Amino acid sequence: MLATPELPTSYGTTQTPLQIDEGDNLQRIDIDRGSGSGRLSGGITSNNTAWGAPSGGVWPQNTQWPVAYTLQTNDQAIVYSGSLNTYGGTAEMFTPARIVIGANGNGVHQLDGTIARLAIWPNTRQPNAFLQQIAP
């Protein structure tokens, strides 16, 4: 994903440029820009349990960042501007039914910015080296 948030990092609501879920907000995979901090993170919530996710640096306002996030059971990775962060964790996978672009599944956490490029590989955990190539 190549995206640019337009709100300041101090903005009080999480911004979600991408969420993949099973049709509701209870089981989801998402990429977020944190409320009040602007910190980038990826995560998975399944069966009402959120597993720790790799987090990235502070995503500055009006700054276009390449971001890549991948996961499989016990293995998550996020890359932003070439920096790699990983997390083992435990996550139960679910069958995705929809992709929400520019907000979360409830339409509440809008990115308020632009998404210039987005690619999704639905069945394969991409290698960390590949993530660093596509999100330099």
C-alpha positions in Angstrom: 0.0 0.0 0.0 1.2 3.5 -0.7 -0.8 6.0 1.3 -0.7 9.6 2.7 -2.6 10.6 5.9 -3.7 14.2 6.0 -4.5 14.5 9.7 -1.9 15.4 12.3 -0.3 12.6 14.3 -2.1 14.1 17.4 -5.5 13.4 15.9 -7.7 11.7 18.6 -9.2 8.9 16.5 -7.4 5.8 14.9 -7.2 6.0 11.1 -7.6 2.7 9.2 -6.5 2.7 5.6 -7.3 -1.0 5.2 -9.4 -3.6 6.9 -10.1 -7.2 5.8 -12.9 -8.9 7.8 -15.6 -11.6 7.7 -18.4 -9.1 7.2 -18.4 -7.5 10.6 -15.9 -5.7 12.9 -15.4 -8.7 15.2 -12.9 -10.7 13.2 -10.6 -8.5 11.2 -7.1 -7.8 9.9 -6.2 -4.2 9.8 -3.5 -1.6 9.2 -3.9 1.4 11.5 -2.4 4.8 12.2 -2.8 5.2 16.0 -4.9 7.8 17.7 -2.9 10.5 19.4 0.4 9.1 18.3 0.3 8.5 14.5 2.1 5.2 15.1 1.6 2.7 12.3 0.5 -0.9 13.2 -1.0 -4.0 11.8 -3.1 -6.4 13.6 -5.5 -9.3 13.7 -8.6 -9.8 15.9 -10.2 -13.2 15.8 -12.9 -14.7 18.1 -13.0 -11.4 19.9 -9.3 -11.7 20.9 -6.8 -9.2 19.6 -3.2 -10.4 19.2 -0.2 -8.2 19.5 0.9 -6.8 16.2 4.1 -5.4 14.9 4.2 -1.7 15.1 6.1 0.8 13.0 7.2 4.3 13.4 5.2 7.5 13.6 3.5 8.0 10.2 3.9 11.8 9.6 1.1 14.0 8.4 1.1 14.6 4.6 3.8 12.0 4.1 3.4 9.3 1.5 4.6 6.0 3.0 4.9 2.6 1.4 3.5 0.0 3.8 3.4 -3.8 3.6 1.8 -6.1 6.2 1.6 -9.9 6.2 0.6 -12.6 8.6 -0.1 -16.2 9.1 -0.6 -18.1 12.4 2.2 -17.2 14.8 4.0 -14.9 12.3 3.3 -11.3 11.5 5.4 -8.6 9.8 5.0 -5.0 8.9 7.3 -2.9 6.7 7.1 0.9 6.4 9.6 2.9 4.3 11.9 -0.1 4.3 11.9 -0.7 8.1 10.9 -4.2 9.1 9.1 -5.1 12.4 8.0 -8.6 13.2 5.8 -10.3 15.9 5.3 -14.0 16.6 2.1 -14.0 18.6 -0.7 -16.4 18.3 -3.6 -15.7 15.9 -6.5 -17.8 14.8 -7.2 -17.2 11.1 -10.7 -16.8 9.7 -12.2 -16.7 6.3 -12.3 -13.1 5.0 -15.5 -11.9 3.3 -14.8 -8.2 2.5 -12.1 -5.6 2.1 -12.8 -2.1 3.5 -10.5 0.5 2.0 -10.0 3.9 3.7 -11.8 3.1 6.9 -12.6 0.3 9.4 -15.6 -2.0 9.0 -17.9 0.3 10.9 -16.8 3.2 8.6 -15.7 5.1 11.7 -11.9 5.3 11.5 -11.4 7.0 8.1 -7.9 7.5 6.8 -8.7 11.1 5.7 -5.9 11.0 3.1 -5.1 9.2 -0.1 -4.3 5.7 -1.1 -2.2 5.7 -4.3 -1.5 2.0 -4.6 -2.9 -1.2 -3.0 -2.1 -4.9 -3.6 -3.5 -7.9 -1.8 -2.2 -11.5 -1.8 -5.1 -13.4 -0.2 -3.5 -16.9 0.3 0.2 -16.4 0.8 2.3 -15.0 3.6 4.9 -13.0 1.7 8.5 -13.2 2.7 10.0 -10.4 4.7 12.6 -9.6 2.0 9.8 -9.2 -0.6 7.9 -6.8 1.8 11.0 -4.7 2.0 11.3 -4.6 -1.8 7.7 -3.5 -2.3 7.7 -1.0 0.6 11.2 0.6 0.4 
